[in-house]
C-alpha cells in the first residue's frame, strides 16, 4: 500500500459532509467520483462519494 497523505481542507469538507470525523482519516487515492480513505483507527480503506 502506498503512503497515505493528509487531507486537504476541501477533502475534509467532503468527509465531514459524509458524517465522518476527518481527523480519523488519511487520503489513499482520489478519482473523479470518490475519495478512497484510510481509517487510522480501524486500519482499513473506505470510499466516500464526492
PDB file with SEQRES, HELIX, SHEET and CRYST1 records, atoms N, CA, C and O in Angstrom:
SEQRES   1 A   50  UNK UNK UNK UNK UNK UNK UNK UNK UNK UNK UNK UNK UNK          
SEQRES   2 A   50  UNK UNK UNK UNK UNK UNK UNK UNK UNK UNK UNK UNK UNK          
SEQRES   3 A   50  UNK UNK UNK UNK UNK UNK UNK UNK UNK UNK UNK UNK UNK          
SEQRES   4 A   50  UNK UNK UNK UNK UNK UNK UNK UNK UNK UNK UNK                  
HELIX    1 AA1 UNK A    9  UNK A   17  1                                   9    
HELIX    2 AA2 UNK A   22  UNK A   24  5                                   3    
SHEET    1 AA1 3 UNK A  25  UNK A  30  0                                        
SHEET    2 AA1 3 UNK A  34  UNK A  39 -1                                        
SHEET    3 AA1 3 UNK A  44  UNK A  49 -1                                        
CRYST1    1.000    1.000    1.000  90.00  90.00  90.00 P 1           1          
ATOM      1  N   UNK A   1       0.841  -1.178   0.000  1.00  0.00           N  
ATOM      2  CA  UNK A   1       0.000   0.000   0.000  1.00  0.00           C  
ATOM      3  C   UNK A   1       0.882   1.235   0.000  1.00  0.00           C  
ATOM      4  O   UNK A   1       1.861   1.308   0.744  1.00  0.00           O  
ATOM      5  N   UNK A   2       0.531   2.221  -0.847  1.00  0.00           N  
ATOM      6  CA  UNK A   2       1.329   3.437  -0.871  1.00  0.00           C  
ATOM      7  C   UNK A   2       1.067   4.270   0.378  1.00  0.00           C  
ATOM      8  O   UNK A   2       0.106   4.024   1.107  1.00  0.00           O  
ATOM      9  N   UNK A   3       1.914   5.243   0.616  1.00  0.00           N  
ATOM     10  CA  UNK A   3       1.843   6.065   1.820  1.00  0.00           C  
ATOM     11  C   UNK A   3       0.606   6.968   1.795  1.00  0.00           C  
ATOM     12  O   UNK A   3       0.456   7.756   0.861  1.00  0.00           O  
ATOM     13  N   UNK A   4      -0.290   6.878   2.794  1.00  0.00           N  
ATOM     14  CA  UNK A   4      -1.455   7.779   2.846  1.00  0.00           C  
ATOM     15  C   UNK A   4      -1.002   9.219   3.096  1.00  0.00           C  
ATOM     16  O   UNK A   4       0.017   9.455   3.745  1.00  0.00           O  
ATOM     17  N   UNK A   5      -1.772  10.178   2.573  1.00  0.00           N  
ATOM     18  CA  UNK A   5      -1.452  11.600   2.703  1.00  0.00           C  
ATOM     19  C   UNK A   5      -2.487  12.284   3.576  1.00  0.00           C  
ATOM     20  O   UNK A   5      -3.599  11.782   3.744  1.00  0.00           O  
ATOM     21  N   UNK A   6      -2.116  13.440   4.137  1.00  0.00           N  
ATOM     22  CA  UNK A   6      -3.056  14.238   4.911  1.00  0.00           C  
ATOM     23  C   UNK A   6      -4.151  14.772   3.998  1.00  0.00           C  
ATOM     24  O   UNK A   6      -3.920  14.991   2.809  1.00  0.00           O  
ATOM     25  N   UNK A   7      -5.336  14.981   4.548  1.00  0.00           N  
ATOM     26  CA  UNK A   7      -6.451  15.528   3.782  1.00  0.00           C  
ATOM     27  C   UNK A   7      -6.294  17.042   3.620  1.00  0.00           C  
ATOM     28  O   UNK A   7      -5.834  17.728   4.532  1.00  0.00           O  
ATOM     29  N   UNK A   8      -6.682  17.553   2.449  1.00  0.00           N  
ATOM     30  CA  UNK A   8      -6.730  18.992   2.242  1.00  0.00           C  
ATOM     31  C   UNK A   8      -8.014  19.525   2.858  1.00  0.00           C  
ATOM     32  O   UNK A   8      -8.870  18.751   3.286  1.00  0.00           O  
ATOM     33  N   UNK A   9      -8.149  20.845   2.904  1.00  0.00           N  
ATOM     34  CA  UNK A   9      -9.330  21.453   3.502  1.00  0.00           C  
ATOM     35  C   UNK A   9     -10.593  21.026   2.755  1.00  0.00           C  
ATOM     36  O   UNK A   9     -11.601  20.696   3.380  1.00  0.00           O  
ATOM     37  N   UNK A  10     -10.542  21.031   1.423  1.00  0.00           N  
ATOM     38  CA  UNK A  10     -11.710  20.643   0.612  1.00  0.00           C  
ATOM     39  C   UNK A  10     -12.076  19.173   0.841  1.00  0.00           C  
ATOM     40  O   UNK A  10     -13.256  18.831   0.914  1.00  0.00           O  
ATOM     41  N   UNK A  11     -11.070  18.308   0.955  1.00  0.00           N  
ATOM     42  CA  UNK A  11     -11.316  16.889   1.211  1.00  0.00           C  
ATOM     43  C   UNK A  11     -11.910  16.691   2.598  1.00  0.00           C  
ATOM     44  O   UNK A  11     -12.772  15.833   2.783  1.00  0.00           O  
ATOM     45  N   UNK A  12     -11.458  17.476   3.578  1.00  0.00           N  
ATOM     46  CA  UNK A  12     -12.020  17.393   4.920  1.00  0.00           C  
ATOM     47  C   UNK A  12     -13.494  17.773   4.915  1.00  0.00           C  
ATOM     48  O   UNK A  12     -14.288  17.181   5.646  1.00  0.00           O  
ATOM     49  N   UNK A  13     -13.868  18.752   4.103  1.00  0.00           N  
ATOM     50  CA  UNK A  13     -15.263  19.158   3.982  1.00  0.00           C  
ATOM     51  C   UNK A  13     -16.108  18.017   3.426  1.00  0.00           C  
ATOM     52  O   UNK A  13     -17.216  17.777   3.907  1.00  0.00           O  
ATOM     53  N   UNK A  14     -15.596  17.308   2.414  1.00  0.00           N  
ATOM     54  CA  UNK A  14     -16.309  16.180   1.807  1.00  0.00           C  
ATOM     55  C   UNK A  14     -16.509  15.066   2.835  1.00  0.00           C  
ATOM     56  O   UNK A  14     -17.593  14.492   2.933  1.00  0.00           O  
ATOM     57  N   UNK A  15     -15.460  14.767   3.597  1.00  0.00           N  
ATOM     58  CA  UNK A  15     -15.529  13.699   4.600  1.00  0.00           C  
ATOM     59  C   UNK A  15     -16.516  14.065   5.711  1.00  0.00           C  
ATOM     60  O   UNK A  15     -17.302  13.220   6.140  1.00  0.00           O  
ATOM     61  N   UNK A  16     -16.481  15.304   6.176  1.00  0.00           N  
ATOM     62  CA  UNK A  16     -17.394  15.699   7.249  1.00  0.00           C  
ATOM     63  C   UNK A  16     -18.842  15.747   6.761  1.00  0.00           C  
ATOM     64  O   UNK A  16     -19.754  15.460   7.536  1.00  0.00           O  
ATOM     65  N   UNK A  17     -19.073  16.102   5.496  1.00  0.00           N  
ATOM     66  CA  UNK A  17     -20.431  16.081   4.940  1.00  0.00           C  
ATOM     67  C   UNK A  17     -20.965  14.657   4.829  1.00  0.00           C  
ATOM     68  O   UNK A  17     -22.179  14.450   4.809  1.00  0.00           O  
ATOM     69  N   UNK A  18     -20.071  13.678   4.758  1.00  0.00           N  
ATOM     70  CA  UNK A  18     -20.476  12.274   4.714  1.00  0.00           C  
ATOM     71  C   UNK A  18     -20.748  11.727   6.123  1.00  0.00           C  
ATOM     72  O   UNK A  18     -21.096  10.557   6.280  1.00  0.00           O  
ATOM     73  N   UNK A  19     -20.586  12.581   7.147  1.00  0.00           N  
ATOM     74  CA  UNK A  19     -20.888  12.172   8.516  1.00  0.00           C  
ATOM     75  C   UNK A  19     -19.740  11.480   9.227  1.00  0.00           C  
ATOM     76  O   UNK A  19     -19.951  10.761  10.204  1.00  0.00           O  
ATOM     77  N   UNK A  20     -18.526  11.696   8.739  1.00  0.00           N  
ATOM     78  CA  UNK A  20     -17.357  11.056   9.353  1.00  0.00           C  
ATOM     79  C   UNK A  20     -16.446  12.125   9.953  1.00  0.00           C  
ATOM     80  O   UNK A  20     -16.513  13.291   9.567  1.00  0.00           O  
ATOM     81  N   UNK A  21     -15.602  11.728  10.891  1.00  0.00           N  
ATOM     82  CA  UNK A  21     -14.656  12.641  11.516  1.00  0.00           C  
ATOM     83  C   UNK A  21     -13.383  12.697  10.663  1.00  0.00           C  
ATOM     84  O   UNK A  21     -12.692  11.686  10.547  1.00  0.00           O  
ATOM     85  N   UNK A  22     -13.054  13.846  10.065  1.00  0.00           N  
ATOM     86  CA  UNK A  22     -11.874  13.935   9.190  1.00  0.00           C  
ATOM     87  C   UNK A  22     -10.544  13.643   9.891  1.00  0.00           C  
ATOM     88  O   UNK A  22      -9.565  13.271   9.245  1.00  0.00           O  
ATOM     89  N   UNK A  23     -10.515  13.815  11.221  1.00  0.00           N  
ATOM     90  CA  UNK A  23      -9.272  13.553  11.955  1.00  0.00           C  
ATOM     91  C   UNK A  23      -8.916  12.073  11.985  1.00  0.00           C  
ATOM     92  O   UNK A  23      -7.770  11.723  12.266  1.00  0.00           O  
ATOM     93  N   UNK A  24      -9.873  11.201  11.701  1.00  0.00           N  
ATOM     94  CA  UNK A  24      -9.641   9.757  11.736  1.00  0.00           C  
ATOM     95  C   UNK A  24      -9.188   9.191  10.394  1.00  0.00           C  
ATOM     96  O   UNK A  24      -8.933   7.991  10.290  1.00  0.00           O  
ATOM     97  N   UNK A  25      -9.083  10.038   9.355  1.00  0.00           N  
ATOM     98  CA  UNK A  25      -8.829   9.540   8.003  1.00  0.00           C  
ATOM     99  C   UNK A  25      -7.626  10.199   7.351  1.00  0.00           C  
ATOM    100  O   UNK A  25      -7.266  11.335   7.661  1.00  0.00           O  
ATOM    101  N   UNK A  26      -7.010   9.446   6.430  1.00  0.00           N  
ATOM    102  CA  UNK A  26      -5.958   9.955   5.552  1.00  0.00           C  
ATOM    103  C   UNK A  26      -6.318   9.538   4.126  1.00  0.00           C  
ATOM    104  O   UNK A  26      -7.030   8.554   3.922  1.00  0.00           O  
ATOM    105  N   UNK A  27      -5.826  10.287   3.146  1.00  0.00           N  
ATOM    106  CA  UNK A  27      -6.157  10.021   1.751  1.00  0.00           C  
ATOM    107  C   UNK A  27      -5.273   8.911   1.188  1.00  0.00           C  
ATOM    108  O   UNK A  27      -4.047   9.002   1.244  1.00  0.00           O  
ATOM    109  N   UNK A  28      -5.889   7.874   0.649  1.00  0.00           N  
ATOM    110  CA  UNK A  28      -5.160   6.787  -0.009  1.00  0.00           C  
ATOM    111  C   UNK A  28      -5.124   7.011  -1.514  1.00  0.00           C  
ATOM    112  O   UNK A  28      -4.068   6.895  -2.136  1.00  0.00           O  
ATOM    113  N   UNK A  29      -6.285   7.336  -2.106  1.00  0.00           N  
ATOM    114  CA  UNK A  29      -6.368   7.601  -3.548  1.00  0.00           C  
ATOM    115  C   UNK A  29      -7.590   8.479  -3.799  1.00  0.00           C  
ATOM    116  O   UNK A  29      -8.496   8.567  -2.970  1.00  0.00           O  
ATOM    117  N   UNK A  30      -7.591   9.128  -4.972  1.00  0.00           N  
ATOM    118  CA  UNK A  30      -8.704  10.001  -5.343  1.00  0.00           C  
ATOM    119  C   UNK A  30      -8.948   9.872  -6.839  1.00  0.00           C  
ATOM    120  O   UNK A  30      -8.003   9.820  -7.627  1.00  0.00           O  
ATOM    121  N   UNK A  31     -10.225   9.821  -7.229  1.00  0.00           N  
ATOM    122  CA  UNK A  31     -10.573   9.877  -8.640  1.00  0.00           C  
ATOM    123  C   UNK A  31     -11.710  10.875  -8.810  1.00  0.00           C  
ATOM    124  O   UNK A  31     -12.038  11.595  -7.867  1.00  0.00           O  
ATOM    125  N   UNK A  32     -12.315  10.933  -9.987  1.00  0.00           N  
ATOM    126  CA  UNK A  32     -13.324  11.954 -10.270  1.00  0.00           C  
ATOM    127  C   UNK A  32     -14.583  11.837  -9.417  1.00  0.00           C  
ATOM    128  O   UNK A  32     -15.229  12.846  -9.137  1.00  0.00           O  
ATOM    129  N   UNK A  33     -14.939  10.637  -9.003  1.00  0.00           N  
ATOM    130  CA  UNK A  33     -16.217  10.458  -8.317  1.00  0.00           C  
ATOM    131  C   UNK A  33     -16.114  10.132  -6.832  1.00  0.00           C  
ATOM    132  O   UNK A  33     -17.111  10.248  -6.119  1.00  0.00           O  
ATOM    133  N   UNK A  34     -14.939   9.726  -6.337  1.00  0.00           N  
ATOM    134  CA  UNK A  34     -14.855   9.343  -4.931  1.00  0.00           C  
ATOM    135  C   UNK A  34     -13.453   9.516  -4.361  1.00  0.00           C  
ATOM    136  O   UNK A  34     -12.469   9.641  -5.090  1.00  0.00           O  
ATOM    137  N   UNK A  35     -13.398   9.517  -3.032  1.00  0.00           N  
ATOM    138  CA  UNK A  35     -12.139   9.512  -2.288  1.00  0.00           C  
ATOM    139  C   UNK A  35     -11.987   8.138  -1.655  1.00  0.00           C  
ATOM    140  O   UNK A  35     -12.936   7.615  -1.071  1.00  0.00           O  
ATOM    141  N   UNK A  36     -10.812   7.556  -1.762  1.00  0.00           N  
ATOM    142  CA  UNK A  36     -10.507   6.310  -1.062  1.00  0.00           C  
ATOM    143  C   UNK A  36      -9.702   6.718   0.165  1.00  0.00           C  
ATOM    144  O   UNK A  36      -8.597   7.248   0.048  1.00  0.00           O  
ATOM    145  N   UNK A  37     -10.263   6.468   1.330  1.00  0.00           N  
ATOM    146  CA  UNK A  37      -9.664   6.930   2.580  1.00  0.00           C  
ATOM    147  C   UNK A  37      -9.141   5.766   3.401  1.00  0.00           C  
ATOM    148  O   UNK A  37      -9.679   4.660   3.354  1.00  0.00           O  
ATOM    149  N   UNK A  38      -8.072   6.037   4.161  1.00  0.00           N  
ATOM    150  CA  UNK A  38      -7.516   5.075   5.104  1.00  0.00           C  
ATOM    151  C   UNK A  38      -7.977   5.475   6.497  1.00  0.00           C  
ATOM    152  O   UNK A  38      -7.692   6.583   6.951  1.00  0.00           O  
ATOM    153  N   UNK A  39      -8.688   4.581   7.179  1.00  0.00           N  
ATOM    154  CA  UNK A  39      -9.149   4.824   8.535  1.00  0.00           C  
ATOM    155  C   UNK A  39      -8.006   4.485   9.492  1.00  0.00           C  
ATOM    156  O   UNK A  39      -7.594   3.328   9.588  1.00  0.00           O  
ATOM    157  N   UNK A  40      -7.496   5.495  10.199  1.00  0.00           N  
ATOM    158  CA  UNK A  40      -6.330   5.307  11.072  1.00  0.00           C  
ATOM    159  C   UNK A  40      -6.643   4.441  12.288  1.00  0.00           C  
ATOM    160  O   UNK A  40      -5.773   3.713  12.768  1.00  0.00           O  
ATOM    161  N   UNK A  41      -7.872   4.511  12.791  1.00  0.00           N  
ATOM    162  CA  UNK A  41      -8.213   3.750  13.990  1.00  0.00           C  
ATOM    163  C   UNK A  41      -8.504   2.287  13.688  1.00  0.00           C  
ATOM    164  O   UNK A  41      -8.064   1.399  14.418  1.00  0.00           O  
ATOM    165  N   UNK A  42      -9.248   2.034  12.607  1.00  0.00           N  
ATOM    166  CA  UNK A  42      -9.637   0.662  12.278  1.00  0.00           C  
ATOM    167  C   UNK A  42      -8.696   0.012  11.262  1.00  0.00           C  
ATOM    168  O   UNK A  42      -8.835  -1.172  10.958  1.00  0.00           O  
ATOM    169  N   UNK A  43      -7.744   0.780  10.740  1.00  0.00           N  
ATOM    170  CA  UNK A  43      -6.731   0.286   9.799  1.00  0.00           C  
ATOM    171  C   UNK A  43      -7.352  -0.414   8.590  1.00  0.00           C  
ATOM    172  O   UNK A  43      -7.003  -1.549   8.263  1.00  0.00           O  
ATOM    173  N   UNK A  44      -8.287   0.291   7.928  1.00  0.00           N  
ATOM    174  CA  UNK A  44      -8.898  -0.256   6.725  1.00  0.00           C  
ATOM    175  C   UNK A  44      -9.237   0.879   5.766  1.00  0.00           C  
ATOM    176  O   UNK A  44      -9.249   2.047   6.153  1.00  0.00           O  
ATOM    177  N   UNK A  45      -9.513   0.526   4.513  1.00  0.00           N  
ATOM    178  CA  UNK A  45      -9.855   1.504   3.498  1.00  0.00           C  
ATOM    179  C   UNK A  45     -11.367   1.666   3.400  1.00  0.00           C  
ATOM    180  O   UNK A  45     -12.115   0.700   3.554  1.00  0.00           O  
ATOM    181  N   UNK A  46     -11.814   2.900   3.143  1.00  0.00           N  
ATOM    182  CA  UNK A  46     -13.224   3.203   2.966  1.00  0.00           C  
ATOM    183  C   UNK A  46     -13.354   4.177   1.797  1.00  0.00           C  
ATOM    184  O   UNK A  46     -12.443   4.960   1.531  1.00  0.00           O  
ATOM    185  N   UNK A  47     -14.475   4.127   1.110  1.00  0.00           N  
ATOM    186  CA  UNK A  47     -14.729   5.026  -0.014  1.00  0.00           C  
ATOM    187  C   UNK A  47     -15.833   6.017   0.364  1.00  0.00           C  
ATOM    188  O   UNK A  47     -16.797   5.664   1.043  1.00  0.00           O  
ATOM    189  N   UNK A  48     -15.670   7.273  -0.092  1.00  0.00           N  
ATOM    190  CA  UNK A  48     -16.652   8.326   0.143  1.00  0.00           C  
ATOM    191  C   UNK A  48     -16.925   9.004  -1.190  1.00  0.00           C  
ATOM    192  O   UNK A  48     -15.995   9.397  -1.894  1.00  0.00           O  
ATOM    193  N   UNK A  49     -18.214   9.143  -1.541  1.00  0.00           N  
ATOM    194  CA  UNK A  49     -18.605   9.845  -2.771  1.00  0.00           C  
ATOM    195  C   UNK A  49     -18.304  11.329  -2.626  1.00  0.00           C  
ATOM    196  O   UNK A  49     -18.410  11.890  -1.536  1.00  0.00           O  
ATOM    197  N   UNK A  50     -17.927  11.960  -3.738  1.00  0.00           N  
ATOM    198  CA  UNK A  50     -17.667  13.407  -3.709  1.00  0.00           C  
ATOM    199  C   UNK A  50     -18.945  14.187  -3.776  1.00  0.00           C  
ATOM    200  O   UNK A  50     -18.919  15.418  -3.763  1.00  0.00           O  
TER     201      UNK A  50                                                      
END                                                                             
